[in-house]
Amino acid sequence: MLEDEALGALAALAHPTRLATFRLLVRHEPDGLATGALVAATGLSQSTFSTHLAVLQRAGLVRSEKRGRHFIQRARIDALGVLMLFLARDCCEGRADLCEPLLAELARC
């Protein structure tokens, strides 16, 4: 992942609505959620929510699939993994022992 891509993803997640939406979609993988259900969960208007959703899509964090008459939104777990690796790769200056508590916590999830 390039630094610009990481900055785009982090900027997209730096808004309460977008962060909550992404976290909700992660919890609903692999099935995703219909756009209408996401709009209802946020309490925003369709047009306002669409703006937030577009930011997440441009950042590569969410993808949309058409199923019948509905658009299903899905978190891109692969993009989340790449972002997490980007953030952690250079931390600890290669000392894996410093990252072990984080890995153990992730394993418990």
Beta strands, then each sheet from edge to edge (+ up, - down):
strand 1: 33-34
strand 2: 62-67
strand 3: 70-75
sheet 1: 1+ 3- 2+
end
